[in-house]
Amino acid sequence: MLDPKRRIDTLQLVELAEGMEIHLRTAGPFLRLIAWILDLIIEGVALIFLYLILILISPVLGETVSEGVYLLSFFLIWWFYPVFFEISPWGATLGKRALGLRVVNEAGAGITMGGVNDS
């Protein structure tokens, strides 16, 4: 049987510009899958909630306008939900935060919209 100390190490050694070395732990595929499923559930609940609201106000807006608003909202939520949360100070979507994961750049700092660390 394999010694527990000889398991595959998930620590990545990163040398910073200042010459310091830090260790970053990478998330495995199982944690990433669970976080993705949680995010998918959150996005689905948001879209269902939005759909119900649009059904209620569709007599005022019109059916075609309501459908257009829903489709535009679907696109924005589907594509920009991860972007918005991952460039935020939290550095993670709600599903990733629930599991203690963060999105970081090569130096271990949070990512920004331009991909360059502002600090």
MOPAC internal coordinates of N, CA, C and O (Angstrom, degrees):
PM7 1SCF
backbone

  N    0.0000 0     0.00 0     0.00 0    0    0    0
  C    1.4514 1     0.00 0     0.00 0    1    0    0
  C    1.5290 1   109.30 1     0.00 0    2    1    0
  O    1.2310 1   120.75 1   -35.37 1    3    2    1
  N    1.3318 1   116.18 1   144.63 1    3    2    1
  C    1.4564 1   120.91 1  -178.36 1    5    3    2
  C    1.5172 1   111.20 1   -71.88 1    6    5    3
  O    1.2310 1   121.60 1   -39.41 1    7    6    5
  N    1.3009 1   114.55 1   140.59 1    7    6    5
  C    1.4643 1   120.87 1   175.28 1    9    7    6
  C    1.5305 1   108.55 1   -69.40 1   10    9    7
  O    1.2310 1   119.79 1   -46.55 1   11   10    9
  N    1.3535 1   118.01 1   133.45 1   11   10    9
  C    1.4733 1   119.17 1  -179.35 1   13   11   10
  C    1.5269 1   113.05 1   -58.26 1   14   13   11
  O    1.2310 1   119.79 1   154.58 1   15   14   13
  N    1.3025 1   118.00 1   -25.42 1   15   14   13
  C    1.4674 1   120.66 1   179.80 1   17   15   14
  C    1.5224 1   111.80 1   -73.38 1   18   17   15
  O    1.2310 1   119.96 1   163.55 1   19   18   17
  N    1.3241 1   117.68 1   -16.45 1   19   18   17
  C    1.4611 1   121.50 1  -175.93 1   21   19   18
  C    1.5235 1   111.97 1   -97.98 1   22   21   19
  O    1.2310 1   119.79 1  -169.18 1   23   22   21
  N    1.3342 1   118.00 1    10.82 1   23   22   21
  C    1.4523 1   120.53 1   177.55 1   25   23   22
  C    1.5251 1   109.88 1   -64.78 1   26   25   23
  O    1.2310 1   120.90 1   -16.34 1   27   26   25
  N    1.2975 1   115.88 1   163.66 1   27   26   25
  C    1.4592 1   120.65 1   178.37 1   29   27   26
  C    1.5165 1   108.59 1   -63.53 1   30   29   27
  O    1.2310 1   120.76 1   -52.14 1   31   30   29
  N    1.3043 1   116.14 1   127.86 1   31   30   29
  C    1.4597 1   121.40 1  -178.55 1   33   31   30
  C    1.5103 1   109.37 1   -84.53 1   34   33   31
  O    1.2310 1   120.73 1   -46.58 1   35   34   33
  N    1.3414 1   116.21 1   133.42 1   35   34   33
  C    1.4574 1   120.50 1   179.12 1   37   35   34
  C    1.5196 1   111.67 1   -98.42 1   38   37   35
  O    1.2310 1   119.98 1  -173.30 1   39   38   37
  N    1.3227 1   117.63 1     6.70 1   39   38   37
  C    1.4575 1   120.20 1   178.05 1   41   39   38
  C    1.5218 1   110.30 1   -83.92 1   42   41   39
  O    1.2310 1   121.19 1   -47.23 1   43   42   41
  N    1.3153 1   115.33 1   132.77 1   43   42   41
  C    1.4632 1   121.39 1   177.12 1   45   43   42
  C    1.5193 1   108.02 1  -110.27 1   46   45   43
  O    1.2310 1   120.08 1   -52.56 1   47   46   45
  N    1.3071 1   117.46 1   127.44 1   47   46   45
  C    1.4509 1   121.88 1   177.66 1   49   47   46
  C    1.5234 1   108.70 1   -84.03 1   50   49   47
  O    1.2310 1   120.70 1   -54.90 1   51   50   49
  N    1.3413 1   116.26 1   125.10 1   51   50   49
  C    1.4596 1   121.83 1  -178.48 1   53   51   50
  C    1.5124 1   107.89 1  -124.36 1   54   53   51
  O    1.2310 1   120.69 1   -51.32 1   55   54   53
  N    1.3414 1   116.29 1   128.68 1   55   54   53
  C    1.4577 1   120.57 1   176.25 1   57   55   54
  C    1.5237 1   108.32 1   -98.09 1   58   57   55
  O    1.2310 1   120.66 1   -56.72 1   59   58   57
  N    1.3201 1   116.35 1   123.28 1   59   58   57
  C    1.4566 1   121.95 1  -179.71 1   61   59   58
  C    1.5190 1   110.47 1   -82.79 1   62   61   59
  O    1.2310 1   120.45 1   -11.61 1   63   62   61
  N    1.3175 1   116.74 1   168.39 1   63   62   61
  C    1.4616 1   121.87 1  -178.57 1   65   63   62
  C    1.5179 1   111.75 1   -61.31 1   66   65   63
  O    1.2310 1   120.31 1   150.41 1   67   66   65
  N    1.3237 1   117.00 1   -29.59 1   67   66   65
  C    1.4646 1   121.21 1  -178.57 1   69   67   66
  C    1.5266 1   112.34 1   -78.70 1   70   69   67
  O    1.2310 1   120.14 1   179.20 1   71   70   69
  N    1.3344 1   117.33 1    -0.80 1   71   70   69
  C    1.4524 1   121.23 1   179.69 1   73   71   70
  C    1.5192 1   113.01 1    92.06 1   74   73   71
  O    1.2310 1   119.97 1   178.16 1   75   74   73
  N    1.3180 1   117.65 1    -1.84 1   75   74   73
  C    1.4644 1   120.87 1   178.41 1   77   75   74
  C    1.5169 1   109.50 1   -79.75 1   78   77   75
  O    1.2310 1   121.13 1   -29.24 1   79   78   77
  N    1.3179 1   115.45 1   150.76 1   79   78   77
  C    1.4522 1   120.59 1   175.74 1   81   79   78
  C    1.5211 1   108.89 1  -112.84 1   82   81   79
  O    1.2310 1   120.84 1   -46.05 1   83   82   81
  N    1.3188 1   116.00 1   133.95 1   83   82   81
  C    1.4524 1   120.76 1   176.67 1   85   83   82
  C    1.5249 1   108.78 1  -127.14 1   86   85   83
  O    1.2310 1   120.76 1   -21.51 1   87   86   85
  N    1.3063 1   116.16 1   158.49 1   87   86   85
  C    1.4606 1   121.94 1   177.69 1   89   87   86
  C    1.5184 1   108.47 1  -110.66 1   90   89   87
  O    1.2310 1   120.62 1   -53.38 1   91   90   89
  N    1.3158 1   116.43 1   126.62 1   91   90   89
  C    1.4568 1   122.43 1   176.41 1   93   91   90
  C    1.5215 1   108.74 1  -113.72 1   94   93   91
  O    1.2310 1   120.59 1   -46.05 1   95   94   93
  N    1.3085 1   116.48 1   133.95 1   95   94   93
  C    1.4635 1   121.21 1   178.29 1   97   95   94
  C    1.5276 1   109.09 1   -94.48 1   98   97   95
  O    1.2310 1   120.56 1   -55.04 1   99   98   97
  N    1.3149 1   116.54 1   124.96 1   99   98   97
  C    1.4594 1   120.87 1   179.38 1  101   99   98
  C    1.5268 1   109.57 1   -89.13 1  102  101   99
  O    1.2310 1   121.08 1   -34.03 1  103  102  101
  N    1.3054 1   115.54 1   145.97 1  103  102  101
  C    1.4623 1   121.07 1   179.33 1  105  103  102
  C    1.5242 1   109.27 1   -81.78 1  106  105  103
  O    1.2310 1   121.25 1   -37.83 1  107  106  105
  N    1.2920 1   115.21 1   142.17 1  107  106  105
  C    1.4527 1   120.46 1   178.80 1  109  107  106
  C    1.5184 1   112.08 1   -81.56 1  110  109  107
  O    1.2310 1   120.52 1    -8.45 1  111  110  109
  N    1.3224 1   116.61 1   171.55 1  111  110  109
  C    1.4638 1   120.11 1  -177.01 1  113  111  110
  C    1.5261 1   113.28 1   -65.25 1  114  113  111
  O    1.2310 1   119.40 1   148.45 1  115  114  113
  N    1.3303 1   118.75 1   -31.55 1  115  114  113
  C    1.4585 1   120.22 1  -179.25 1  117  115  114
  C    1.5219 1   111.26 1   -66.58 1  118  117  115
  O    1.2310 1   120.18 1   133.46 1  119  118  117
  N    1.3375 1   117.26 1   -46.54 1  119  118  117
  C    1.4692 1   120.25 1   177.78 1  121  119  118
  C    1.5191 1   111.50 1   -62.61 1  122  121  119
  O    1.2310 1   120.42 1   140.13 1  123  122  121
  N    1.3152 1   116.80 1   -39.87 1  123  122  121
  C    1.4626 1   120.31 1   178.75 1  125  123  122
  C    1.5291 1   111.04 1   -64.82 1  126  125  123
  O    1.2310 1   120.25 1   141.14 1  127  126  125
  N    1.3222 1   117.13 1   -38.86 1  127  126  125
  C    1.4577 1   121.45 1   178.70 1  129  127  126
  C    1.5309 1   110.81 1   -64.56 1  130  129  127
  O    1.2310 1   120.42 1   134.99 1  131  130  129
  N    1.3189 1   116.79 1   -45.01 1  131  130  129
  C    1.4675 1   120.56 1   179.08 1  133  131  130
  C    1.5254 1   110.26 1   -62.93 1  134  133  131
  O    1.2310 1   120.06 1   137.27 1  135  134  133
  N    1.3285 1   117.48 1   -42.73 1  135  134  133
  C    1.4690 1   120.98 1   178.34 1  137  135  134
  C    1.5263 1   110.49 1   -63.22 1  138  137  135
  O    1.2310 1   120.13 1   139.96 1  139  138  137
  N    1.3294 1   117.36 1   -40.04 1  139  138  137
  C    1.4649 1   121.04 1   178.75 1  141  139  138
  C    1.5245 1   110.74 1   -64.63 1  142  141  139
  O    1.2310 1   120.22 1   138.52 1  143  142  141
  N    1.3269 1   117.18 1   -41.48 1  143  142  141
  C    1.4618 1   120.87 1   178.68 1  145  143  142
  C    1.5316 1   110.13 1   -64.50 1  146  145  143
  O    1.2310 1   120.02 1   137.34 1  147  146  145
  N    1.3300 1   117.58 1   -42.66 1  147  146  145
  C    1.4653 1   120.65 1   177.18 1  149  147  146
  C    1.5287 1   110.86 1   -60.91 1  150  149  147
  O    1.2310 1   120.42 1   136.25 1  151  150  149
  N    1.3161 1   116.80 1   -43.75 1  151  150  149
  C    1.4707 1   120.44 1   178.18 1  153  151  150
  C    1.5280 1   111.11 1   -64.20 1  154  153  151
  O    1.2310 1   120.32 1   141.70 1  155  154  153
  N    1.3196 1   116.99 1   -38.30 1  155  154  153
  C    1.4536 1   121.06 1   177.75 1  157  155  154
  C    1.5298 1   111.04 1   -62.98 1  158  157  155
  O    1.2310 1   120.44 1   139.02 1  159  158  157
  N    1.3299 1   116.76 1   -40.98 1  159  158  157
  C    1.4618 1   121.17 1   177.62 1  161  159  158
  C    1.5286 1   110.20 1   -64.82 1  162  161  159
  O    1.2310 1   120.16 1   136.77 1  163  162  161
  N    1.3202 1   117.31 1   -43.23 1  163  162  161
  C    1.4681 1   121.25 1   179.38 1  165  163  162
  C    1.5222 1   110.88 1   -62.45 1  166  165  163
  O    1.2310 1   120.35 1   134.96 1  167  166  165
  N    1.3250 1   116.93 1   -45.04 1  167  166  165
  C    1.4675 1   120.52 1   178.01 1  169  167  166
  C    1.5286 1   110.82 1   -63.02 1  170  169  167
  O    1.2310 1   120.39 1   138.72 1  171  170  169
  N    1.3224 1   116.86 1   -41.28 1  171  170  169
  C    1.4597 1   120.54 1   179.17 1  173  171  170
  C    1.5155 1   112.67 1   -63.29 1  174  173  171
  O    1.2310 1   120.49 1   137.35 1  175  174  173
  N    1.3388 1   116.67 1   -42.65 1  175  174  173
  C    1.4633 1   120.49 1   178.36 1  177  175  174
  C    1.5292 1   110.11 1   -64.15 1  178  177  175
  O    1.2310 1   119.97 1   138.86 1  179  178  177
  N    1.3228 1   117.66 1   -41.14 1  179  178  177
  C    1.4695 1   120.83 1   178.40 1  181  179  178
  C    1.5244 1   110.79 1   -62.94 1  182  181  179
  O    1.2310 1   120.27 1   138.79 1  183  182  181
  N    1.3235 1   117.09 1   -41.21 1  183  182  181
  C    1.4666 1   120.28 1   179.97 1  185  183  182
  C    1.5252 1   111.73 1   -69.18 1  186  185  183
  O    1.2310 1   119.96 1   142.25 1  187  186  185
  N    1.3152 1   117.69 1   -37.75 1  187  186  185
  C    1.4740 1   120.60 1   177.20 1  189  187  186
  C    1.5225 1   109.95 1   -65.82 1  190  189  187
  O    1.2310 1   120.42 1   136.51 1  191  190  189
  N    1.3278 1   116.81 1   -43.49 1  191  190  189
  C    1.4655 1   120.97 1   177.98 1  193  191  190
  C    1.5288 1   110.62 1   -60.32 1  194  193  191
  O    1.2310 1   120.50 1   134.85 1  195  194  193
  N    1.3210 1   116.64 1   -45.15 1  195  194  193
  C    1.4691 1   121.09 1   177.93 1  197  195  194
  C    1.5282 1   111.08 1   -62.78 1  198  197  195
  O    1.2310 1   120.41 1   139.37 1  199  198  197
  N    1.3222 1   116.83 1   -40.63 1  199  198  197
  C    1.4627 1   121.45 1   178.98 1  201  199  198
  C    1.5283 1   110.97 1   -61.29 1  202  201  199
  O    1.2310 1   120.44 1   136.79 1  203  202  201
  N    1.3311 1   116.76 1   -43.21 1  203  202  201
  C    1.4601 1   120.65 1   179.40 1  205  203  202
  C    1.5286 1   111.34 1   -64.23 1  206  205  203
  O    1.2310 1   120.53 1   140.09 1  207  206  205
  N    1.3094 1   116.59 1   -39.91 1  207  206  205
  C    1.4664 1   120.10 1   177.44 1  209  207  206
  C    1.5303 1   110.13 1   -64.19 1  210  209  207
  O    1.2310 1   120.58 1   136.15 1  211  210  209
  N    1.3299 1   116.49 1   -43.85 1  211  210  209
  C    1.4662 1   119.79 1  -179.51 1  213  211  210
  C    1.5296 1   112.15 1   -67.18 1  214  213  211
  O    1.2310 1   119.88 1   149.13 1  215  214  213
  N    1.3204 1   117.83 1   -30.87 1  215  214  213
  C    1.4667 1   119.97 1   175.34 1  217  215  214
  C    1.5272 1   109.72 1   -64.23 1  218  217  215
  O    1.2310 1   120.94 1   139.78 1  219  218  217
  N    1.3388 1   115.81 1   -40.22 1  219  218  217
  C    1.4569 1   119.52 1  -178.98 1  221  219  218
  C    1.5270 1   112.58 1   -68.08 1  222  221  219
  O    1.2310 1   119.97 1   145.09 1  223  222  221
  N    1.3219 1   117.66 1   -34.91 1  223  222  221
  C    1.4679 1   119.28 1  -177.69 1  225  223  222
  C    1.5235 1   113.37 1  -100.17 1  226  225  223
  O    1.2310 1   119.99 1  -176.97 1  227  226  225
  N    1.3414 1   117.62 1     3.03 1  227  226  225
  C    1.4642 1   119.56 1  -179.90 1  229  227  226
  C    1.5297 1   113.43 1   -64.01 1  230  229  227
  O    1.2310 1   118.09 1   149.85 1  231  230  229
  N    1.3451 1   121.24 1   -30.15 1  231  230  229
  C    1.4709 1   117.72 1   175.34 1  233  231  230
  C    1.5300 1   112.74 1   -62.84 1  234  233  231
  O    1.2310 1   120.46 1   150.84 1  235  234  233
  N    1.3260 1   116.73 1   -29.16 1  235  234  233
  C    1.4648 1   120.72 1   179.48 1  237  235  234
  C    1.5280 1   110.32 1   -80.69 1  238  237  235
  O    1.2310 1   120.28 1   132.65 1  239  238  237
  N    1.3270 1   117.07 1   -47.35 1  239  238  237
  C    1.4720 1   121.61 1  -176.72 1  241  239  238
  C    1.5180 1   112.97 1   -78.50 1  242  241  239
  O    1.2310 1   120.89 1   146.78 1  243  242  241
  N    1.2908 1   115.90 1   -33.22 1  243  242  241
  C    1.4637 1   120.50 1  -172.22 1  245  243  242
  C    1.5161 1   108.92 1   105.18 1  246  245  243
  O    1.2310 1   121.08 1   -31.20 1  247  246  245
  N    1.3022 1   115.54 1   148.80 1  247  246  245
  C    1.4653 1   119.87 1  -175.03 1  249  247  246
  C    1.5212 1   112.37 1   -66.46 1  250  249  247
  O    1.2310 1   119.92 1   139.72 1  251  250  249
  N    1.3131 1   117.77 1   -40.28 1  251  250  249
  C    1.4646 1   121.64 1  -178.06 1  253  251  250
  C    1.5265 1   111.14 1   -67.44 1  254  253  251
  O    1.2310 1   120.42 1   137.70 1  255  254  253
  N    1.3225 1   116.80 1   -42.30 1  255  254  253
  C    1.4679 1   120.50 1   178.97 1  257  255  254
  C    1.5232 1   109.94 1   -66.02 1  258  257  255
  O    1.2310 1   119.96 1   138.03 1  259  258  257
  N    1.3185 1   117.69 1   -41.97 1  259  258  257
  C    1.4672 1   121.14 1   178.80 1  261  259  258
  C    1.5214 1   111.25 1   -61.53 1  262  261  259
  O    1.2310 1   121.17 1   138.38 1  263  262  261
  N    1.3259 1   115.37 1   -41.62 1  263  262  261
  C    1.4616 1   119.15 1   178.39 1  265  263  262
  C    1.5254 1   110.94 1   -65.35 1  266  265  263
  O    1.2310 1   120.25 1   139.14 1  267  266  265
  N    1.3180 1   117.13 1   -40.86 1  267  266  265
  C    1.4648 1   120.83 1   177.26 1  269  267  266
  C    1.5158 1   112.50 1   -63.57 1  270  269  267
  O    1.2310 1   120.26 1   137.92 1  271  270  269
  N    1.3275 1   117.10 1   -42.08 1  271  270  269
  C    1.4653 1   121.32 1   177.99 1  273  271  270
  C    1.5248 1   110.17 1   -63.78 1  274  273  271
  O    1.2310 1   120.42 1   139.40 1  275  274  273
  N    1.3341 1   116.80 1   -40.60 1  275  274  273
  C    1.4581 1   120.23 1   179.29 1  277  275  274
  C    1.5333 1   110.90 1   -64.95 1  278  277  275
  O    1.2310 1   120.37 1   134.59 1  279  278  277
  N    1.3143 1   116.90 1   -45.41 1  279  278  277
  C    1.4652 1   119.45 1  -179.31 1  281  279  278
  C    1.5298 1   111.83 1   -64.95 1  282  281  279
  O    1.2310 1   120.43 1   140.57 1  283  282  281
  N    1.3221 1   116.78 1   -39.43 1  283  282  281
  C    1.4657 1   119.65 1   176.39 1  285  283  282
  C    1.5245 1   110.90 1   -65.09 1  286  285  283
  O    1.2310 1   120.68 1   137.90 1  287  286  285
  N    1.3183 1   116.31 1   -42.10 1  287  286  285
  C    1.4699 1   120.81 1   177.76 1  289  287  286
  C    1.5177 1   111.15 1   -64.55 1  290  289  287
  O    1.2310 1   120.41 1   139.88 1  291  290  289
  N    1.3252 1   116.81 1   -40.12 1  291  290  289
  C    1.4587 1   121.20 1   177.09 1  293  291  290
  C    1.5237 1   110.38 1   -58.10 1  294  293  291
  O    1.2310 1   120.63 1   132.87 1  295  294  293
  N    1.3202 1   116.40 1   -47.13 1  295  294  293
  C    1.4639 1   120.92 1   178.96 1  297  295  294
  C    1.5263 1   111.23 1   -60.29 1  298  297  295
  O    1.2310 1   120.62 1   131.90 1  299  298  297
  N    1.3357 1   116.42 1   -48.10 1  299  298  297
  C    1.4635 1   120.18 1  -177.25 1  301  299  298
  C    1.5250 1   111.95 1   -64.19 1  302  301  299
  O    1.2310 1   120.13 1   137.40 1  303  302  301
  N    1.3211 1   117.35 1   -42.60 1  303  302  301
  C    1.4694 1   120.19 1   179.49 1  305  303  302
  C    1.5215 1   110.25 1   -67.77 1  306  305  303
  O    1.2310 1   120.12 1   134.56 1  307  306  305
  N    1.3188 1   117.37 1   -45.44 1  307  306  305
  C    1.4568 1   121.25 1  -176.80 1  309  307  306
  C    1.5326 1   112.14 1   -62.71 1  310  309  307
  O    1.2310 1   120.27 1   138.69 1  311  310  309
  N    1.3383 1   117.08 1   -41.31 1  311  310  309
  C    1.4620 1   119.93 1  -175.79 1  313  311  310
  C    1.5191 1   114.18 1   -91.26 1  314  313  311
  O    1.2310 1   119.19 1   146.66 1  315  314  313
  N    1.3176 1   119.16 1   -33.34 1  315  314  313
  C    1.4613 1   119.89 1  -171.47 1  317  315  314
  C    1.5178 1   114.96 1  -106.40 1  318  317  315
  O    1.2310 1   119.33 1   175.06 1  319  318  317
  N    1.3255 1   118.89 1    -4.94 1  319  318  317
  C    1.4646 1   121.01 1   174.57 1  321  319  318
  C    1.5306 1   110.88 1   -56.96 1  322  321  319
  O    1.2310 1   118.93 1   126.78 1  323  322  321
  N    1.3408 1   119.65 1   -53.22 1  323  322  321
  C    1.4642 1   118.27 1   179.85 1  325  323  322
  C    1.5240 1   112.91 1   -66.08 1  326  325  323
  O    1.2310 1   119.81 1   143.12 1  327  326  325
  N    1.3164 1   117.97 1   -36.88 1  327  326  325
  C    1.4651 1   120.96 1  -179.07 1  329  327  326
  C    1.5236 1   110.28 1   -62.94 1  330  329  327
  O    1.2310 1   120.61 1   130.99 1  331  330  329
  N    1.3238 1   116.45 1   -49.01 1  331  330  329
  C    1.4581 1   121.06 1  -178.19 1  333  331  330
  C    1.5291 1   111.46 1   -58.68 1  334  333  331
  O    1.2310 1   119.96 1   132.40 1  335  334  333
  N    1.3126 1   117.68 1   -47.60 1  335  334  333
  C    1.4571 1   120.52 1  -176.49 1  337  335  334
  C    1.5275 1   112.73 1   -75.27 1  338  337  335
  O    1.2310 1   119.36 1   146.36 1  339  338  337
  N    1.3233 1   118.83 1   -33.64 1  339  338  337
  C    1.4632 1   119.95 1  -176.83 1  341  339  338
  C    1.5214 1   112.98 1   -76.92 1  342  341  339
  O    1.2310 1   119.39 1   155.54 1  343  342  341
  N    1.3458 1   118.78 1   -24.46 1  343  342  341
  C    1.4621 1   119.38 1   175.05 1  345  343  342
  C    1.5208 1   111.49 1   -92.44 1  346  345  343
  O    1.2310 1   120.24 1   177.61 1  347  346  345
  N    1.3228 1   117.15 1    -2.39 1  347  346  345
  C    1.4673 1   121.08 1   177.24 1  349  347  346
  C    1.5278 1   109.22 1   -72.24 1  350  349  347
  O    1.2310 1   119.86 1   -10.40 1  351  350  349
  N    1.3188 1   117.87 1   169.60 1  351  350  349
  C    1.4699 1   120.00 1   177.64 1  353  351  350
  C    1.5356 1   113.50 1   -59.14 1  354  353  351
  O    1.2310 1   119.86 1   155.47 1  355  354  353
  N    1.3332 1   117.88 1   -24.53 1  355  354  353
  C    1.4654 1   120.17 1   178.62 1  357  355  354
  C    1.5198 1   111.34 1   -70.60 1  358  357  355
  O    1.2310 1   120.38 1   146.45 1  359  358  357
  N    1.3135 1   116.87 1   -33.55 1  359  358  357
  C    1.4603 1   120.96 1   178.96 1  361  359  358
  C    1.5164 1   114.27 1    73.19 1  362  361  359
  O    1.2310 1   120.12 1  -158.65 1  363  362  361
  N    1.3354 1   117.37 1    21.35 1  363  362  361
  C    1.4610 1   119.55 1  -178.74 1  365  363  362
  C    1.5172 1   110.21 1  -159.52 1  366  365  363
  O    1.2310 1   121.13 1   -27.63 1  367  366  365
  N    1.3177 1   115.45 1   152.37 1  367  366  365
  C    1.4554 1   119.89 1   172.34 1  369  367  366
  C    1.5224 1   108.29 1   -72.63 1  370  369  367
  O    1.2310 1   120.33 1    -7.54 1  371  370  369
  N    1.3195 1   116.97 1   172.46 1  371  370  369
  C    1.4643 1   120.03 1  -178.83 1  373  371  370
  C    1.5273 1   112.03 1   -62.86 1  374  373  371
  O    1.2310 1   120.23 1   142.60 1  375  374  373
  N    1.3162 1   117.17 1   -37.40 1  375  374  373
  C    1.4639 1   120.76 1   177.17 1  377  375  374
  C    1.5205 1   112.18 1   -65.84 1  378  377  375
  O    1.2310 1   120.25 1   139.19 1  379  378  377
  N    1.3194 1   117.12 1   -40.81 1  379  378  377
  C    1.4642 1   120.87 1   177.96 1  381  379  378
  C    1.5201 1   110.97 1   -68.51 1  382  381  379
  O    1.2310 1   120.35 1   140.38 1  383  382  381
  N    1.3361 1   116.94 1   -39.62 1  383  382  381
  C    1.4646 1   119.96 1   177.50 1  385  383  382
  C    1.5141 1   111.52 1   -61.86 1  386  385  383
  O    1.2310 1   120.26 1   142.13 1  387  386  385
  N    1.3301 1   117.11 1   -37.87 1  387  386  385
  C    1.4605 1   120.98 1   179.83 1  389  387  386
  C    1.5288 1   111.49 1   -62.36 1  390  389  387
  O    1.2310 1   120.56 1   151.26 1  391  390  389
  N    1.3265 1   116.53 1   -28.74 1  391  390  389
  C    1.4655 1   120.90 1  -179.52 1  393  391  390
  C    1.5263 1   112.92 1  -101.64 1  394  393  391
  O    1.2310 1   120.35 1  -176.92 1  395  394  393
  N    1.3278 1   116.94 1     3.08 1  395  394  393
  C    1.4670 1   120.11 1   177.80 1  397  395  394
  C    1.5125 1   114.25 1    78.20 1  398  397  395
  O    1.2310 1   119.77 1  -155.24 1  399  398  397
  N    1.3304 1   118.04 1    24.76 1  399  398  397
  C    1.4643 1   121.62 1   178.74 1  401  399  398
  C    1.5173 1   110.06 1   -98.84 1  402  401  399
  O    1.2310 1   120.85 1   -26.72 1  403  402  401
  N    1.3228 1   115.98 1   153.28 1  403  402  401
  C    1.4654 1   122.20 1   174.89 1  405  403  402
  C    1.5123 1   109.06 1  -137.92 1  406  405  403
  O    1.2310 1   121.22 1   -27.02 1  407  406  405
  N    1.3358 1   115.27 1   152.98 1  407  406  405
  C    1.4593 1   121.57 1   174.41 1  409  407  406
  C    1.5242 1   106.98 1   -98.52 1  410  409  407
  O    1.2310 1   120.35 1   -56.71 1  411  410  409
  N    1.3157 1   116.94 1   123.29 1  411  410  409
  C    1.4638 1   121.70 1  -177.78 1  413  411  410
  C    1.5256 1   109.76 1  -131.18 1  414  413  411
  O    1.2310 1   121.31 1   -17.52 1  415  414  413
  N    1.3381 1   115.11 1   162.48 1  415  414  413
  C    1.4650 1   119.17 1   175.53 1  417  415  414
  C    1.5266 1   109.70 1   -86.74 1  418  417  415
  O    1.2310 1   120.22 1     8.82 1  419  418  417
  N    1.3151 1   117.19 1  -171.18 1  419  418  417
  C    1.4643 1   121.28 1  -175.61 1  421  419  418
  C    1.5189 1   113.21 1   -62.84 1  422  421  419
  O    1.2310 1   120.13 1   154.38 1  423  422  421
  N    1.3329 1   117.35 1   -25.62 1  423  422  421
  C    1.4617 1   121.36 1  -178.53 1  425  423  422
  C    1.5273 1   112.10 1   -92.17 1  426  425  423
  O    1.2310 1   119.76 1  -179.94 1  427  426  425
  N    1.3058 1   118.06 1     0.06 1  427  426  425
  C    1.4520 1   120.82 1   178.93 1  429  427  426
  C    1.5210 1   114.18 1    89.74 1  430  429  427
  O    1.2310 1   119.92 1  -176.85 1  431  430  429
  N    1.3214 1   117.76 1     3.15 1  431  430  429
  C    1.4728 1   121.28 1   178.57 1  433  431  430
  C    1.5285 1   109.01 1   -92.05 1  434  433  431
  O    1.2310 1   121.08 1   -17.21 1  435  434  433
  N    1.3249 1   115.55 1   162.79 1  435  434  433
  C    1.4581 1   120.50 1   178.36 1  437  435  434
  C    1.5180 1   111.04 1   -64.51 1  438  437  435
  O    1.2310 1   120.75 1   -25.79 1  439  438  437
  N    1.3215 1   116.17 1   154.21 1  439  438  437
  C    1.4628 1   119.95 1   179.80 1  441  439  438
  C    1.5184 1   110.29 1   -87.83 1  442  441  439
  O    1.2310 1   120.92 1   -20.82 1  443  442  441
  N    1.3104 1   115.85 1   159.18 1  443  442  441
  C    1.4613 1   122.53 1   177.46 1  445  443  442
  C    1.5201 1   108.32 1  -124.33 1  446  445  443
  O    1.2310 1   120.81 1    -5.66 1  447  446  445
  N    1.3182 1   116.07 1   174.34 1  447  446  445
  C    1.4634 1   120.15 1  -178.28 1  449  447  446
  C    1.5205 1   111.57 1   -61.07 1  450  449  447
  O    1.2310 1   120.01 1   141.90 1  451  450  449
  N    1.3128 1   117.58 1   -38.10 1  451  450  449
  C    1.4591 1   120.47 1   179.22 1  453  451  450
  C    1.5209 1   113.72 1   -84.71 1  454  453  451
  O    1.2310 1   120.38 1   174.18 1  455  454  453
  N    1.3185 1   116.88 1    -5.82 1  455  454  453
  C    1.4478 1   120.31 1  -178.84 1  457  455  454
  C    1.5092 1   113.57 1    80.62 1  458  457  455
  O    1.2310 1   119.80 1  -175.00 1  459  458  457
  N    1.3317 1   118.00 1     5.00 1  459  458  457
  C    1.4527 1   122.76 1  -179.31 1  461  459  458
  C    1.5157 1   108.12 1  -111.17 1  462  461  459
  O    1.2310 1   120.61 1   -44.66 1  463  462  461
  N    1.3118 1   116.44 1   135.34 1  463  462  461
  C    1.4616 1   120.84 1  -179.31 1  465  463  462
  C    1.5365 1   108.34 1   -71.82 1  466  465  463
  O    1.2310 1   120.46 1   -54.25 1  467  466  465
  N    1.3418 1   116.73 1   125.75 1  467  466  465
  C    1.4666 1   121.26 1  -177.60 1  469  467  466
  C    1.5282 1   113.20 1   -80.48 1  470  469  467
  O    1.2310 1   119.80 1   162.87 1  471  470  469
  N    1.3040 1   117.99 1   -17.13 1  471  470  469
  C    1.4725 1   118.73 1  -175.02 1  473  471  470
  C    1.5032 1   112.88 1   -83.32 1  474  473  471
  O    1.2310 1   120.10 1   180.00 1  475  474  473

